[in-house]
């Protein structure tokens, strides 16, 4: 009867050659590595709320320059008119009048002093220094002239020249609080914290009003800088007892309370400050940061919008608003806010980085790459920037550039697990398996209990034809996490080691984890087929068929059995396949009919093909094979009757 099959194929070679070639689908020749279960890359999240930026400490301003003594009976008429213009806010006019006065009285100290004050108020500090020098040269050690000259030097950012003049003013008047206050600021700018603290303490001891309170505020700042936040808090609190409306001290107290972990107290101080000064931008920004850390995104966004309304070009407020909007799911508005931050501050690296993350979330990878590259140009020392650039390049398929970005991140932080792990993934996907193995091995050293790193290391062992190493690695992965993918790939490794019984056990273990894991059903069926346990194999493939009616595994198994002339097994597998999707069902019924004929059951073959022809009337192959078998059956019956 085997000759019948050969005759049929010879007669209808076009049909059967197509059947036995075209109908074998890819699963039988697929790579054994289960790529569908490979763990994906870890993607970085948007900078979290703890990275919301707060504004820093607030110094009290330099004490201002002072006009001449209250007794102005000897003033030149132009000097008197200049004072009137100054008091009326017409500073330019006042300066012009005083220049006329000094021309008339070139050696009068008070006239030069007033001109210096007007110039300083106009922001013309270099010119004011010249005027105050003239006042000092023209006067008889006038205290106020030395004070003003020192203050002018300080405003011109020249503390070295300020110190001798302010010191001289204090020699002439040891109780001159403003002079000592500015002297403390000059020492601070020169980095002499001890001299500055001493000066502020002297002011605190001798001045009970606003000057004393501002001195305590600045003393608190110096103590905070010196790593003594609790002492700083005491100074800010004392300053507020002296002068409750001193906004700088209240702001700094709130900041230090936050530094000390006293969150509710810090929040309360910011609220008080905003009651006193509703347009205090920094208070809005810092209170928003506290709200963000408590994940109160909407409340934080409200404060930030108020800050922006007060100061539209405030980059930090736009930046933090962008972070809030991301958390609120408003990615498009977040992008607008982050762009606004960059418009206000084009070198804002954190804004560029988070804008890149937002663009990537939107699927705009080209823009994301552009902003990540810009962020790395501003802050090349940030490993996270390079890491996320690598992730985005990998998404684009730029594996070489992605690998380079990961390597840069690892150069900055050698123990960076995510960068090492994702470097391994990129190398694996570009088929650089030896390099991928090295990357996953390094990743394991940082996180020995990472299932993903161990599992993917096992995959690279399989790719490098090292099944023994793969077996050990997948067993380790199973110890870390009992996942179907590790059991399945352990089965592949054991199959390659020619240990089919253990492989079967691994596939069964995979099916215990996930009874619907199609690859495990398929591989376990293969093991049964190798043992000639076709009924067991067919039962497994039937389960697979129920999961996916388009799966060709049972059909391919039937074709393989047909080629080996194991027609009984072929019929078992093809019967399973015949319950699949219509396209595979037609092919399966066709091959069942041929298998019956090959196995000497010509009549059954005709019956199967007749039913298939009725069901698939437009299928030319089935119709042709049916006619061939029916003709052969008719001839056989005629011979028998004769």
C-alpha positions in Angstrom: 0.0 0.0 0.0 3.0 2.3 0.3 3.1 2.2 -3.5 -0.3 3.9 -3.5 1.1 7.0 -1.9 3.9 7.0 -4.4 1.6 6.6 -7.3 -0.7 9.4 -6.0 2.2 11.7 -5.5 3.6 11.0 -8.9 0.3 11.6 -10.6 -0.4 14.8 -8.6 3.2 15.9 -7.9 2.4 19.6 -8.2 -0.2 19.3 -5.4 1.8 17.2 -3.0 5.0 19.1 -3.5 3.2 22.2 -2.4 1.6 20.4 0.5 4.9 19.0 1.8 6.8 22.2 1.4 4.6 25.3 1.6 2.5 23.9 4.4 5.3 23.5 7.0 5.2 26.6 9.0 7.8 28.4 11.0 7.4 26.9 14.4 9.2 23.7 13.6 12.3 25.6 12.5 12.1 28.4 15.0 14.9 29.1 17.4 14.5 27.2 20.7 15.1 30.3 22.8 11.8 31.6 24.1 12.1 35.2 23.0 8.6 36.0 23.9 9.3 35.6 27.6 12.5 37.6 27.7 12.3 40.3 30.4 12.2 43.8 28.9 14.5 46.6 29.7 13.9 48.7 32.9 12.8 52.1 31.9 13.5 55.1 34.2 10.7 57.0 35.7 10.2 60.7 35.5 12.2 62.5 38.1 10.2 62.0 41.2 8.7 64.5 43.6 11.7 64.5 45.9 13.6 66.1 43.1 11.4 69.1 43.1 13.7 72.1 43.5 13.4 74.4 46.4 14.7 78.0 46.6 17.6 78.6 48.9 18.2 80.8 51.9 17.4 84.5 51.9 19.9 87.1 53.1 18.8 90.5 54.3 19.9 93.3 52.0 22.9 95.5 52.6 22.0 98.5 54.7 21.5 101.5 52.4 23.7 104.6 52.1 22.6 107.6 54.2 22.0 111.3 53.5 23.9 114.0 55.4 22.9 115.0 58.9 19.4 116.2 59.7 20.5 119.8 60.2 20.5 121.1 56.7 20.5 124.8 57.4 23.8 125.3 55.6 22.8 123.4 52.5 23.3 125.1 49.1 20.0 126.1 47.4 20.7 123.6 44.6 21.3 120.9 47.3 17.9 121.7 48.9 16.1 121.5 45.6 18.0 118.3 44.9 16.7 116.8 48.1 13.1 117.8 47.2 13.5 116.2 43.8 14.9 113.0 45.4 12.1 112.8 48.0 9.6 113.2 45.1 11.3 110.3 43.3 12.9 112.4 40.5 16.3 110.9 41.0 17.8 112.0 37.7 16.8 115.6 38.4 18.2 115.4 41.9 21.6 114.2 40.5 21.7 117.1 38.0 21.0 119.6 40.8 23.6 118.1 43.1 26.2 118.3 40.4 25.6 122.0 40.2 25.9 122.2 44.0 29.3 120.4 44.1 30.5 122.7 41.3 29.5 125.6 43.6 31.0 124.0 46.7 33.7 121.5 45.5 35.0 121.0 49.1 31.8 120.5 50.9 31.6 117.0 52.3 27.8 116.9 52.8 27.1 118.0 49.2 29.4 115.2 47.8 27.8 112.8 50.2 24.3 113.5 49.0 25.4 113.3 45.4 26.8 109.8 46.2 23.6 108.7 47.8 21.5 109.8 44.7 24.0 108.0 42.4 23.8 104.8 44.5 20.0 104.9 44.5 20.2 105.2 40.7 22.4 102.0 40.6 25.4 104.0 39.4 27.7 102.5 42.0 31.1 103.3 40.4 30.1 107.0 40.2 28.8 106.9 43.7 32.2 105.6 45.0 33.9 108.7 43.4 31.4 111.0 45.1 31.9 109.4 48.5 35.7 109.5 48.2 35.3 113.2 47.6 33.1 113.4 50.7 35.7 111.6 52.8 38.5 113.8 51.4 36.5 117.0 52.1 35.2 116.1 55.5 36.9 115.9 58.9 36.6 112.1 59.6 32.8 112.3 59.1 31.4 109.0 60.2 28.6 108.9 57.7 31.0 109.6 54.7 33.2 106.6 55.6 30.1 104.5 56.1 28.7 105.5 52.7 32.0 104.9 50.9 32.3 101.5 52.5 28.7 100.6 51.5 29.3 101.9 48.0 32.3 99.6 47.7 30.2 96.7 48.9 27.5 97.4 46.4 30.2 97.5 43.7 31.1 94.0 44.9 34.5 95.1 46.3 34.4 93.9 49.9 38.2 94.4 50.4 37.9 98.1 49.9 34.6 98.2 51.9 36.1 96.8 55.1 38.6 99.7 56.0 36.0 102.4 55.4 33.3 100.6 57.5 35.9 99.8 60.2 36.8 103.5 60.3 33.1 104.5 60.6 32.9 102.1 63.6 36.0 103.6 65.2 34.3 107.0 65.0 31.0 105.6 66.3 31.2 102.1 67.9 27.4 102.0 68.1 26.8 102.5 64.4 24.7 99.4 63.8 24.3 99.8 60.0 28.1 100.1 59.6 28.7 96.9 61.6 26.0 95.1 59.7 27.6 95.9 56.3 31.0 95.0 57.7 29.6 91.6 58.6 28.4 91.2 55.0 31.8 92.3 53.7 33.5 89.6 55.8 30.9 87.1 54.6 31.7 87.8 51.0 35.4 87.3 51.7 34.7 83.9 53.2 35.7 85.0 56.8 32.7 83.4 58.6 34.2 83.9 62.1 34.7 87.6 61.6 31.2 87.9 60.1 29.6 86.0 63.0 31.4 88.2 65.6 30.1 91.3 63.9 26.5 90.0 63.8 26.7 89.0 67.5 27.8 92.6 68.4 24.8 94.0 66.5 22.4 91.6 68.2 23.7 92.6 71.6 23.5 96.3 70.9 20.5 96.7 68.5 17.0 95.6 69.5 15.1 96.8 66.4 15.0 95.7 62.8 18.8 95.9 62.4 19.3 93.5 65.2 16.7 91.2 63.8 18.2 91.2 60.3 21.6 90.5 61.9 20.2 87.5 63.6 18.8 86.3 60.3 22.1 86.5 58.6 23.9 85.0 61.6 21.5 82.1 61.3 22.5 81.7 57.7 26.1 81.5 58.6 25.4 78.9 61.3 23.4 76.8 58.8 26.3 77.0 56.3 28.6 75.8 59.1 26.4 72.7 59.5 24.7 73.9 62.7 21.0 74.0 61.6 19.6 73.8 65.1 21.6 76.9 66.2 20.5 78.6 63.0 16.9 77.8 63.8 17.3 79.5 67.2 18.6 82.6 65.5 15.8 82.8 63.0 13.2 82.2 65.8 14.8 85.0 67.9 14.8 87.3 64.9 11.1 86.8 64.5 10.5 87.5 68.2 12.2 90.8 67.7 10.5 91.6 64.4 7.6 89.2 63.5 7.1 90.7 60.0 10.7 90.0 58.9 9.9 87.8 55.9 13.5 86.7 55.3 13.8 85.2 58.8 10.4 83.4 58.5 11.4 82.0 55.1 14.7 80.8 56.4 13.1 79.3 59.5 10.7 77.3 57.3 13.7 76.1 55.2 15.7 74.9 58.2 12.7 73.2 59.8 12.4 71.2 56.5 16.1 70.4 56.7 15.6 69.1 60.2 12.7 66.9 59.1 10.1 68.9 60.8 7.8 68.9 57.8 4.5 70.0 59.4 6.3 72.9 61.2 8.0 73.9 58.0 4.8 73.9 56.1 3.1 76.0 58.8 5.8 78.7 58.6 5.4 78.9 54.8 1.7 79.3 55.3 2.2 82.1 57.8 4.7 83.8 55.5 2.2 83.8 52.6 -0.4 85.3 54.9 2.1 88.1 55.6 3.3 88.4 52.0 1.0 86.7 49.5 3.3 87.5 46.6 6.4 85.9 48.2 7.4 83.8 45.2 9.9 81.6 46.9 7.5 80.7 49.6 5.0 79.5 47.0 7.7 77.5 45.3 9.0 75.8 48.5 5.5 75.2 49.8 4.7 73.5 46.5 7.8 71.3 46.8 6.6 70.2 50.2 3.2 69.4 48.7 4.9 67.5 46.0 6.8 65.4 48.4 3.5 64.5 50.0 2.1 63.7 46.6 -0.4 66.5 46.7 0.2 67.3 43.1 -2.9 69.5 42.5 -2.2 71.7 45.6 1.4 72.0 44.6 0.5 73.0 41.0 -1.8 75.7 42.4 1.0 77.3 44.4 3.3 77.1 41.4 0.8 78.8 39.1 0.5 81.6 41.7 4.3 82.0 41.7 4.3 82.1 37.9 1.6 84.7 37.8 3.7 86.9 40.1 7.0 86.2 38.3 6.3 84.8 34.8 10.0 84.2 34.0 10.7 82.1 37.1 12.3 79.0 35.6 12.1 76.9 38.8 8.4 77.4 39.2 7.8 76.3 35.6 10.0 73.3 36.1 8.3 72.1 39.3 4.9 72.7 37.6 6.0 70.4 34.8 6.8 67.7 37.3 3.4 68.1 39.0 1.6 67.9 35.6 3.4 64.7 34.7 2.1 63.2 37.9 -1.4 64.4 37.2 -1.3 62.7 33.8 -1.2 66.0 31.9 1.8 65.2 29.8 1.1 67.7 27.0 0.8 70.6 29.6 3.9 69.3 31.3 5.8 69.7 28.1 4.6 73.3 27.8 5.7 74.0 31.4 9.2 72.4 30.9 9.6 74.4 27.7 8.8 77.5 29.6 11.4 76.7 32.2 14.0 76.3 29.4 12.9 79.6 27.8 13.5 81.3 31.1 16.8 79.5 31.7 18.2 77.9 28.5 20.9 76.0 30.5 18.4 74.3 32.8 19.7 70.7 32.6 17.0 69.1 34.9 14.3 70.7 32.8 15.8 69.5 29.5 16.1 66.0 31.1 12.5 65.8 32.2 11.3 67.3 28.9 13.1 64.4 27.2 11.3 61.9 29.4 8.0 63.6 28.6 8.7 63.5 24.9 9.6 59.8 25.1 6.4 59.1 27.0 4.6 60.8 24.1 6.4 58.5 21.7 8.4 61.3 20.1 11.7 59.6 20.3 13.6 61.9 18.0 12.7 64.9 20.2 13.5 62.8 23.3 17.0 62.0 22.0 17.6 65.7 21.2 16.7 66.8 24.7 18.6 64.0 26.4 21.7 64.9 24.3 21.3 68.6 25.3 20.9 67.6 29.0 24.1 65.5 28.8 25.9 68.4 27.2 25.0 70.6 30.2 25.5 68.0 32.9 27.9 65.3 31.5 28.5 64.0 35.0 24.9 62.7 35.4 24.8 59.0 34.8 21.0 58.9 34.7 21.0 61.3 31.7 23.2 59.0 29.7 21.3 55.9 30.8 17.9 57.3 29.6 19.5 58.5 26.4 20.6 54.9 25.9 17.1 53.5 26.5 15.6 55.9 24.0 18.2 55.1 21.4 17.5 51.4 21.9 13.8 52.1 21.3 14.8 53.7 18.0 16.9 50.7 17.1 20.2 52.6 17.4 21.9 49.7 19.2 25.5 51.0 18.8 24.7 54.4 20.1 22.6 53.0 22.9 25.5 50.8 24.0 27.8 53.8 23.9 25.4 55.7 26.1 25.2 52.9 28.6 28.9 52.5 28.7 29.2 56.3 29.4 26.8 55.9 32.3 28.8 53.0 33.6 32.0 55.0 33.4 30.4 57.6 35.7 28.9 55.0 38.0 30.5 51.5 37.6 27.9 49.9 39.9 24.9 51.1 37.9 22.9 47.9 37.6 20.3 49.2 35.2 22.9 50.5 32.7 24.8 47.2 32.9 21.7 45.1 32.5 20.4 47.1 29.5 23.8 47.1 27.9 23.5 43.3 28.1 20.1 43.5 26.4 21.3 45.7 23.6 24.3 43.4 23.0 22.0 40.4 23.0 19.7 41.9 20.4 22.6 42.7 18.1 23.8 39.1 18.5 27.0 40.0 20.3 26.3 37.1 22.7 29.8 36.8 24.3 29.7 40.6 25.2 26.1 40.3 26.4 27.1 37.4 28.7 29.9 39.5 30.2 27.4 42.4 30.7 24.8 40.2 32.5 27.5 38.6 34.6 28.6 42.1 35.7 25.0 43.0 36.4 24.7 40.0 38.7 27.6 41.2 40.8 25.6 44.4 41.6 22.3 42.6 42.2 23.0 38.9 42.8 19.3 38.2 43.4 18.1 39.8 40.2 15.9 37.3 38.3 16.1 39.3 35.1 19.9 39.4 35.0 20.3 35.7 35.8 17.6 34.6 33.4 19.0 36.6 30.5 22.5 35.3 31.3 21.0 31.8 30.8 19.7 32.9 27.4 23.1 34.0 26.3 24.6 30.6 27.4 22.0 29.0 25.1 23.0 31.2 22.2 26.6 30.5 22.8 25.9 26.7 22.7 26.8 26.2 26.4 23.7 24.2 27.6 25.5 23.0 30.7 26.1 26.6 31.9 22.6 27.5 30.8 21.1 24.6 32.9 22.9 25.9 36.1 21.8 29.5 35.4 18.2 28.7 34.8 18.1 26.5 37.9 19.4 29.6 39.8 16.7 31.8 38.2 14.0 29.4 39.3 15.3 29.6 42.9 15.0 33.4 42.7 11.5 33.4 41.1 9.4 30.5 40.0 8.6 31.8 36.5 7.4 29.8 33.5 10.1 31.2 31.2 12.9 29.8 33.3 11.4 26.3 33.5 10.8 26.4 29.7 14.3 27.4 28.9 15.7 24.9 31.4 13.9 22.3 29.4 15.6 23.5 26.2 19.0 23.3 27.8 18.3 19.8 29.1 17.1 18.8 25.6 20.4 20.0 24.1 22.2 17.9 26.8 20.3 14.9 25.5 18.4 14.4 28.8 14.9 14.2 27.5 13.3 12.8 30.7 14.6 15.8 32.7 13.6 18.2 29.9 10.1 16.8 30.1 10.0 17.4 33.8 11.1 21.0 33.2 8.3 21.5 30.6 5.8 20.0 33.1 7.0 22.4 35.8 6.5 25.3 33.4 2.9 24.1 32.8 2.3 23.9 36.5 3.2 27.6 36.6 1.2 28.4 33.5 -1.0 25.7 32.1 -1.5 27.7 28.9 2.1 28.1 28.0 2.0 27.0 24.4 5.7 26.5 23.9 6.0 24.2 26.8 3.0 22.1 25.5 4.7 22.0 22.1 8.2 20.9 23.5 6.7 18.4 25.8 4.7 16.9 22.9 8.0 16.6 21.0 9.5 14.6 23.8 6.6 12.2 23.7 6.9 12.0 19.9 10.6 11.0 20.2 9.4 8.2 22.6 6.7 7.1 20.1 4.1 8.1 22.6 1.9 9.7 19.9 -1.4 9.6 21.8 0.2 11.6 24.7 1.8 14.0 22.3 -1.5 14.5 20.4 -3.3 15.2 23.6 -0.8 17.9 24.4 -1.1 19.4 21.0 -4.8 19.4 21.3 -4.5 21.5 24.4 -2.3 23.8 22.4 -4.8 23.9 19.6 -7.5 25.0 22.0 -5.4 27.8 23.2 -4.5 29.0 19.7 -6.6 27.6 16.8 -4.0 29.0 14.3 -1.1 27.1 15.9 0.5 24.8 13.3 2.3 22.5 15.7 -0.1 19.5 15.5 -0.2 19.9 11.7 3.6 20.0 11.4 3.9 17.0 13.7 1.5 15.2 11.4 3.5 16.0 8.3 6.7 14.8 10.0 5.0 11.5 10.9 3.7 11.2 7.3 7.2 11.7 5.9 8.5 8.9 8.3 5.6 6.7 7.0 4.2 6.5 10.5 0.7 7.0 9.2 -1.1 6.1 12.4 0.8 8.8 14.3 0.2 11.2 11.3 -3.6 10.7 11.5 -3.5 11.3 15.3 -1.7 14.6 15.0 -3.6 15.7 11.9 -7.0 14.9 13.6 -6.0 17.4 16.3 -5.0 19.9 13.7 -8.3 19.4 11.8 -10.1 21.2 14.7 -8.1 24.3 14.1 -8.8 27.4 12.0 -10.3 26.8 8.6 -7.1 27.2 6.6 -5.3 24.6 8.7 -8.4 22.4 8.9 -8.6 22.0 5.1 -4.9 21.1 4.9 -5.2 18.6 7.8 -8.2 16.8 6.3 -6.4 16.5 3.0 -3.4 14.9 4.7 -5.6 12.6 6.8 -7.2 11.3 3.6 -3.8 10.7 2.1 -2.5 9.0 5.3 -5.4 6.5 5.3 -4.7 5.7 1.7 -0.9 5.3 2.3 -1.7 3.0 5.2 -3.9 0.7 3.0 -7.3 2.2 4.0 -8.2 3.6 0.6 -11.9 3.6 1.2 -11.5 5.6 4.5 -9.2 8.0 2.6 -11.9 8.6 0.0 -14.6 9.1 2.7 -12.4 11.7 4.5 -11.6 13.6 1.2 -15.3 13.4 0.2 -16.3 15.2 3.4 -13.4 17.6 3.0 -14.5 18.4 -0.6 -18.1 19.0 0.5 -16.8 21.4 3.3 -14.2 23.1 1.2 -15.8 23.0 -2.3 -13.4 25.6 -3.7 -10.2 23.9 -2.6 -8.8 22.5 -5.8 -6.2 20.3 -4.1 -8.7 18.5 -2.0 -10.9 18.0 -5.1 -8.1 16.7 -7.2 -6.9 14.3 -4.5 -10.4 13.1 -3.9 -10.8 12.3 -7.7 -7.5 10.4 -7.8 -8.3 8.3 -4.8 -11.9 7.6 -5.9 -10.7 6.6 -9.3 -8.2 4.2 -7.7 -10.8 2.8 -5.4 -13.2 2.2 -8.4 -10.5 0.3 -10.3 -9.7 -1.8 -7.3 -13.4 -2.7 -6.8 -13.7 -3.6 -10.5 -10.7 -5.9 -10.3 -12.1 -7.5 -7.1 -15.6 -8.0 -8.7 -13.9 -9.6 -11.8 
